[in-house]
Amino acid sequence: MSAPTAAVAAADSAAASGAEAPPVFSVDGLWKVFGPRADRVPADPALASLDAAELRARTGCTAAVRDVSFDVRKGEVFVVMGLSGSGKSTLVRCLTRLIEPTAGRIVIDGEDVRAMDKARLRELRRHRAAMVFQHFGLLPHRTVLDNVAYGLEIQGMGRAARREKAAEVVAKVGLAGMEHRRPAQLSGGQRQRVGLARALAVDPEVLLFDEPFSALDPLIRRDMQDEVARLHREEGRTMVFITHDLQEALRLGDRIALMRDGRVVQLGTPEEIVGAPADDYVRAFVQDVPREQVLTVRTAMRPASPAERTATGPTVAPGTTVSEAIETVAAAGAPARVLDEGECVGVVDAETLLHVVAGHPTPSDAADRSVAEPGTGGPVDGAAGRPADSGGGAGASTTADGSAVAGSAKAGTSASADEAGEAPAGPAASEESV
Ligand SMILES: Nc1ncnc2c1ncn2[C@@H]1O[C@H](COP(=O)(O)OP(=O)(O)OP(=O)(O)O)[C@@H](O)[C@H]1O
């Protein structure tokens, strides 16, 4: 945090290198089953293949997370999205064992999380993967500054040093001047900023956000999303962000894992999810998204003719959204060349751009279809069960089993002290919940 320039460079290189960026978290074949003798479920293929209702009827168990695999890459915002009860919170809590996984592997920076003893786990939650909760869990009798310094206090940092560090982070999240207020004297959005500052103060490698903004009104929510995007841009910090809100996922996510009934039904960039939904469920999920604001000219472009390659006239970068390209093409009254590091990689014109807006197949859709397995309903690589163009390293399960979303019986979901009552969220709360 103290060297933003280096951090920005790291973020840029992580973003630029895409699939090459090393994973921070690596999750493989993860299961969390609640209920009696839960571990027999992943171990027995006959039980593991049952849908939610059958599994409950036969075993009394709920499989909240079912055979999920993915990597979180350094410097990315990895969004876990899905309807209520799809398994988002359980999945993310498993990452630091706030909830004990039933089966599978979780690795952080090469270290096996499931093999960690209590001391190592505490260290993981205090220093390496801090959680920001929806219910901020601030300590009511402490000032903003002391709430933010709390995690540092737990770490054993001296008073002067932690207050100095806390003041720096308070300013960073836009609360300068409010250091001496108590939580009751703050708005909801400001309290959430304190929660964010407290997590940031411990300078964690990964920030885990559990629906942090869902209690906020829409304008403040947007503000907080901008704040997270800014922090990410400036610091390049790796973030895992849970939300049930598609707009939020599309705004913040470098990649999105879309969950249904405990499975990841598609994992990909916003553009991949909106432009090439893996199945009918995902298609229905994204059907109201304005495609031109999410899809880029990479999706819309057609090959350039030899003459176009060397022509002059308007140009756009490959990451330009279709709606921005429409403005360029309309203003110029001519097609635009797509330039990637000076090289012409394609052309967009009124026709190709309108096809995207209308939801018609584009040249890049056609290329996707040529690698899609027949019958998968989308560009899923049948062998690995992965989206064909998700950039690798990310396992998406094949289409979910079609059972109803088991979202109702959420009683005691996280079974942790982390959000309960006045218990402070963040490092200390994490510790209490084991
Ligand atoms: N402690 C528990 N005991 C039994 N079932 C549980 C427990 N915690 C969660 N579940 C069940 O696991 C499934 C996934 O729950 P989870 O809270 O992870 O979903 P979610 O996607 O985070 O939902 P929400 O958006 O409502 O928070 C649900 O069916 C839920 O009822």
The ligand as a Tripos MOL2 file, in Angstrom:
@<TRIPOS>MOLECULE
LIG
   31    33     1     0     0
SMALL
NO_CHARGES

@<TRIPOS>ATOM
      1 N1        -25.0470  -24.0670    8.3860 N.pl3     1 LIG1
      2 C1        -25.8090  -24.5560    7.4260 C.ar      1 LIG1
      3 N2        -26.5150  -25.6890    7.6050 N.ar      1 LIG1
      4 C2        -27.2890  -26.2160    6.6190 C.ar      1 LIG1
      5 N3        -27.4300  -25.6570    5.4080 N.ar      1 LIG1
      6 C3        -26.7500  -24.5280    5.1610 C.ar      1 LIG1
      7 C4        -25.9100  -23.9140    6.1540 C.ar      1 LIG1
      8 N4        -25.3700  -22.8130    5.6180 N.ar      1 LIG1
      9 C5        -25.8460  -22.7340    4.3480 C.ar      1 LIG1
     10 N5        -26.6620  -23.7410    4.0760 N.ar      1 LIG1
     11 C6        -27.3670  -24.0080    2.8160 C.3       1 LIG1
     12 O1        -26.3640  -24.0180    1.7950 O.3       1 LIG1
     13 C7        -26.8640  -23.4030    0.6180 C.3       1 LIG1
     14 C8        -25.9340  -22.2750    0.2030 C.3       1 LIG1
     15 O2        -25.9850  -21.2310    1.1640 O.3       1 LIG1
     16 P1        -25.1160  -19.9030    1.0490 P.3       1 LIG1
     17 O3        -25.3850  -19.0650    2.2310 O.co2     1 LIG1
     18 O4        -23.7100  -20.2570    0.7750 O.co2     1 LIG1
     19 O5        -25.7510  -19.2450   -0.2580 O.3       1 LIG1
     20 P2        -25.5680  -17.7710   -0.8200 P.3       1 LIG1
     21 O6        -25.4760  -17.8990   -2.2850 O.co2     1 LIG1
     22 O7        -24.4350  -17.0880   -0.1280 O.co2     1 LIG1
     23 O8        -26.9420  -17.1000   -0.4270 O.3       1 LIG1
     24 P3        -27.2860  -15.5760   -0.0060 P.3       1 LIG1
     25 O9        -27.0940  -14.7380   -1.2280 O.co2     1 LIG1
     26 O10       -28.7270  -15.6800    0.3980 O.co2     1 LIG1
     27 O11       -26.3730  -15.1920    1.1200 O.co2     1 LIG1
     28 C9        -28.2820  -22.9760    0.9430 C.3       1 LIG1
     29 O12       -29.1400  -23.9770    0.4880 O.3       1 LIG1
     30 C10       -28.2980  -22.8940    2.4370 C.3       1 LIG1
     31 O13       -29.5910  -23.1230    2.9200 O.3       1 LIG1
@<TRIPOS>BOND
     1     1     2 1
     2     2     3 ar
     3     2     7 ar
     4     3     4 ar
     5     4     5 ar
     6     5     6 ar
     7     6     7 ar
     8     6    10 ar
     9     7     8 ar
    10     8     9 ar
    11     9    10 ar
    12    10    11 1
    13    11    12 1
    14    11    30 1
    15    12    13 1
    16    13    14 1
    17    13    28 1
    18    14    15 1
    19    15    16 1
    20    16    17 2
    21    16    18 1
    22    16    19 1
    23    19    20 1
    24    20    21 2
    25    20    22 1
    26    20    23 1
    27    23    24 1
    28    24    25 2
    29    24    26 1
    30    24    27 1
    31    28    29 1
    32    28    30 1
    33    30    31 1
@<TRIPOS>SUBSTRUCTURE
     1 LIG1         1 GROUP 0 **** ****
